[in-house]
């Protein structure tokens, strides 16, 4: 397990819960985590006997490692994250990760990055799979199954509607997606081409699964200012600064959007009241919305149950779904070809052995 942050904590719990897996090592970056049992870092009741280390090279050199769950952030350190993943693959360890979104769909991956990771896979005899919830299984697993229940389909939307007020990543909330920053300074996540880099791959995976040939992918972004100053656990967000954004990445056929990723993200529920909300104004949800014969909507809401301090939190629960998805697919990823794989390369992953007595 590499990383014990927002994704890493539930990933450790998922590894411990899965009867097919054994926790072998935990790599961290924070000095205050070194030497602590993984159970302490992940919120488990019983000790695992595995203590955290910063020495990733020593862990990889051990030779007895089969798989690395790479959950260290890639949003703010993409080059370092790729370096880490390549080192794991070269050492012969398969990698499952939520960290480097351009690897979700190899044909959409920049040539240099794809060649580097594929070379590491070949050298180490290992597979690499990047997924999550969105980008991830909402598009490449649930959407094609839902479409297959319809008579015919005109458009498929993958929507995320969330309030980030409780998202435990202050740097990402402010610097990456721009909440609380001036309206005349768009944040990195909303720079031109960045949304397509992150979500374009899942559009194309879904298009391939549905037998749709996209003519183009475009982006549409709107931002709204806060109309009031709000105080949150992660700080003060001032009126007039960014309070909401709506991001659409659209796969076009004959100029019409056929497959769409739609993210509606707020820091204050009073902001952008004309944009979609999660059902019953909950803090967040993911949806697959199919327009056709018939119209159908699938809504996924996940509430945290592991930490009493965040009980029911939709942000924490959604991240746990991402962790569970990649961890419980490990046996299938190990059996996959030694290259970058996608969800379409894997068989159906079911939760065998996870029901607690």
PyMOL commands that set and color helices and strands:
alter all, ss='L'
color gray80, all
select helices_A, chain A and resi 6-17+31-33+38-42+56-61+78-90+101-103+106-108+111-124+137-147+164-166+170-176+188-190+194-210+279-281+308-310+314-328+330-335+343-345
alter helices_A, ss='H'
color red, helices_A
select strands_A, chain A and resi 26-27+52-53+67-70+94-97+128-130+152-163+216-225+230-232+235-237+242-253+256-266+284-293+296-300+340-341
alter strands_A, ss='S'
color yellow, strands_A
deselect
rebuild
show_as cartoon
